[in-house]
Amino acid sequence: MNNQQADTAPRRAIDVINAGMDRRKRSEKRFQLLGKLSIALAIGFLAMLLGSIVSKGYSAFQQTYVKLDVHLDAAKIDAENLNKGNYSGVIKESLRNMFPDVSGRREKIKLYSLVSQSAAYQLQAKVIEEPGLIGQTISIWVPADDEVDVFFKGHINRDIAEEDRRIKDNQIRWIDHFIEQNRIEKRFNTTFFNAGDSRNPESAGIWGAVVGSFYTLMVTLLLSFPVGVASAIYLEEFAPKNKFIDFIEVNINNLAAVPSIIFGLLGLAIFINFFGLPRSASFVGGLVLTLMTLPTIIISSRAALKSVPPSIKQAALGVGASPMQAIFYHVLPLAMPGILTGTILGMAQALGESAPLLMIGMVAFIVDIPAGIFDPSTVLPVQIFLWADSPERAFLERTSGAIMVLLGFLVLMNMVAVILRKQFERRW
Amino acid sequence: MQIDILFITLMLLSSAAFFIGRQRASKIVQGQIQSLHSLPSFYGFFAAIWSGLPAILLLAAWVVFEPAIITNIVIANLPEHITSLGQSHVNLVVNDIHNLTLGNLTATEPSAEIIAAADQYKSLQATSHMLLTIISLLLVFGFGLVSVRKIHPQLRARNVVEQVIKVFLFLCACIAILSTLGIVMSVLFESIRFFKMIPIDDFLFGLTWSPQTAMREDQVGSSGAFGAIPLFTGTLLISFIAMMVAVPVGLMSAIYLSEYASTKVRGIAKPLLEVLAGIPTVVYGFFAALTVAPLLRGAGISLGLDIASESALAAGLVMGIMIIPLVSSLSDDVINAVPQAMRDGAYGLGATKSETIRKVIFPAALPGIVGGILLAVSRALGETMIVVMAAGLAANLTANPLDAVTTVTVQIVTLLTGDQEFDSAKTLAAFALGLVLFVITLLLNVIALRVVRKYREQYE
C-alpha cells in the first residue's frame, strides 16, 4: 500500500534530500581530501627542503686528508728564520718523490694541486712548534685540495668524460695510489668550525661568521630588550588615551610589516652616511636588527603584560604600592616568561635575517675573526649567501653545512622558548 | 681621558651617589624609616639620577657633535689653496686628515699642510676630551652634592624618581616613531635627489631599465635608462606565482586544521607549519637556486619547454612555500573568530561540514582572510633573499613565468652592494625603488590591518 502511495504522491522533501545525499557526501569527502592534501603538500615541501639540505650538506663535516712523507731539508728551511722557509717547496718535493715518473710543467702543476695550499702553513706551524724536526723526514697529514675532497667523497663520477670534470685522469690515478697505500682518509672537518672565510673551500670555515652573528645578536639583544620592554610597559600601563599614543601604536604595527630590506636602506642612509659609523661592523648590523625586531618584542611583551590578571596589580595598589612599584615588582615578574619567549623568537628572527645586512656592507669577504663590535664582520646567513654564489662544488656542501649549523641554532633557540613557555606558563 | 673610561667612571660615581643618598636618608631619621616620605632606596635613586643624568646627557651630546665641530675648525684653518678647490676636494682632504689622526694609511702621501691639520685635529681632540672630563666630573660632583644635601624626610623622592622613569619609558615608546621617521627621511631625501636627475614619470612609467650610467661619452651598453616598469611587472609576476601557491595551500590547511583535524593531528601539523615559517629566507633562496630551479629546468627540457635557469617560476614557487604558514596562521585566527553559533545554526539546518564551511564560515571570514592575504602580498613584494639568489638580473618586460625577470628588491641589492658613489643616479635609484616599495607595502599593511580589525570588532 505504501508503495502505491509513493508512486502517486508528490515527492517528499526527505526524498529530495536523500537523492542529493550521495553527491553531498562525495563533495564532503573531496573537500576533506583537499584539506589533507594541502597539509601533506606543505609538510612535503618542508621535508624536501630539509632533505635536500641535509643530503648535500652532511659531507661538509668531513674533510679528506692526505699523508705525506716530507723531508724538512735544512737547505730550504732556515732554522734561524722559520717564518721565511720554503714550506710549499718541501711539500712539492715530497709529492715528486712519491711519483717520480711525473714530468712536464703541466703535469707537475696537476700533481701539486692534489693537496691544499694551506698544507704549507700547517707544516710551518708544526716546524715552528718543534724546530728540532728540521733535517728529519716526517709523516704529516695535510688537507687535500677541494676537488680531491669532493672526488674522494664520491660526488664525482669517474665514468664521465675527462673534459667534463675538473679532476683529471692522471689525478685519479694518483689518488688511487694514495688509497692503495692508505695515505688518504676522511676526518672530522675541524677547519670548518674554527676558521674564517677563505677562497679555498678546504680552508674555509664558519667561525668568523658565527662570531660576527654573536656580536650582532648581542648588540641587538642589549638594545632591543630594554627598549622593547620599556615601550611595552609604557603603552600597556601608563599611556593616556590620545591621538599621539594611537599614532605610536599604528607605527609599531606598520613597522612589524615593513620589508626588512627597507631597514637596510635606513641603516645605510642614517647610520653609515649620516652618523659616519663604520661599514660592515656588527655594531651597525645590531642597530639595524634592533629597529627591525623592536616591533616583535613590543607586541609580544604587551601581550604578556596583558595576560597578567588585573587583580594582581590591584592587590599591590591596595596595600599601598605606587603604580610604578606595582608594575615593576608584581606585574613585570609574572609577565617575564612571556616577554622572554617573545624576545627569543625575535632574536631567532634576527639571527636568520640577511637582506638588511647586505645593505650595510656586511657582505664583504672577511677572512679574520672579528674581535669586537666595530670590526668588519659578516654573519652566518650572509656567509651562506656568499658561499651559495661560489662556483666550486666543495662550497656547495659547505653552504649546506653552514645552513645546517644555522638551523641548529634556530632550533635550539626555539626549543628554549618552548621550554620557557611550558615551564613558566600560568593559566589564571 | 678616553670616552669609554669616562663613561664607566661616571656610572660608578653615580652608583656611589645611590649608596650615599640611601645612607643619608636613613641617617637623617635615625633609622626610623617610617617617618620618611619614600623608601630609603628612592632617596638613593634620587641622588644617583641627579648626579649621573646631566653628565651622561652632556657626554652623549659631546660625542655626537664633537667630530663635526672639530672638523669645521680644522677646515676653517686650512690654507686657501686647498679650500678653494671645491667641496669634494675638501671632503677628500678631510678624509685624509681623519685617517692620519686614527693612524691609518692615507690614499696619497700626505702633504705638510695636511699633516699639520691632522696634528691640529689631534690637539683639538685632546683639549676637547680634557674639557669634557672636567665639566662632566664637575657636573657629577656638583649635582651629586646638591641632591644629597636636599635629602630630608619630606622630600618626595619617589615621585621624582618615578617621573624620570616614566619619561624614559615614554622616550622608548617614541623610538617606533623615530624609526618610521628615519625610514621616510632616508628614502625620501635620496629619492628627491634622484628625481632631480631623472624625471619622476620616466622612472615610474619608463619601459627600459638599465642603470649603468656612462662614464665616458662613447661607452657601449651604458644607456642609463631608469624605467622601472619591468621591475614592477617582474615583482608582481613572482608575487603572483607565490600567492597562487600560498593562498590555496595555506587556506585549505587552515580550514582543515581548525575544522577537521583531531587534536593529535593539529598538535603535530601546526608546529611543522611554524617550522616552515622559522626557516631563514636565505635558506629558501639556496633551495630555490640550487634545487628547485635545476629541477624545473630538467622537467622543462623533458617536456620540450625552455625554462630559464633563473626563471620567475622557481623563485615564485619557493616564495609561495615560504608564505604558506603566514596565510595559514592568519586565516586560522580569522576562522576561529567566527562564532560557534553560526556553525551550529548551519548544522541545525542539516548542512554537512563542508557546506557549513563553504557557505557560512568562509563568507563570514572572508574580510579577515582578504586582510591576511593582503599582508601576505606585502610580504611577497618585499621579500629579498629568495629573489636575489634565484631570480635574474635582466629586466625583462614579460609575463611568461618561464623567463627570467628581476624585481625591485633584487635591483636595490645589486645597486647598493659593492662600491657606491652617493651622487650617481645609479646609487640613488635604489632609494627611489625603496621609496616605491615602502609606500606600496605601507598602503597594503594599513588597509589589511584596518580590514582585519573591523572584522574582529564585528564578532566581539
Interface residues (C-beta under 8 A of the other chain):
Chain A: I17 R24 K25 S27 E28 R30 F31 Q32 L34 G35 K36 L37 S38 I39 L41 A42 I43 F45 L46 M48 L49 S52 I53 K56 P226 V227 G228 A230 S231 I233 Y234 L235 F238 A239 F247 I248 V250 N251 I252 N253 N254 L255 A257 V258 P259 S260 I261 I262 F263 G264 L265 L266 L268 A269 I270 N273 G276 L291 L294 P295 I298 S322 M324 A348 L351 G352 E353 S354 A355 L358 M359 G361 V363 P381 V382 I384 F385 A388 D389 L396 T399 S400 I403 L406 L407 L410 N414
Chain B: P67 R158 E162 I165 K166 F168 L169 F170 C172 A173 C174 I175 A176 I177 S179 T180 G182 I183 M185 S186 V187 F189 E190 P248 V249 G250 L251 M252 S253 I255 Y256 L257 Y260 A269 L272 L273 V275 L276 G278 I279 P280 T281 V282 V283 Y284 G285 F286 F287 A289 L290 T291 I321 I324 P325 S328 G350 T352 K353 S354 E355 I357 R358 L375 S378 R379 L381 G382 E383 T384 M385 V388 M389 T409 I412 V413 L416 T417 F422 A430 F431 G434 L437 F438 T441 L442 N445 V446 L449
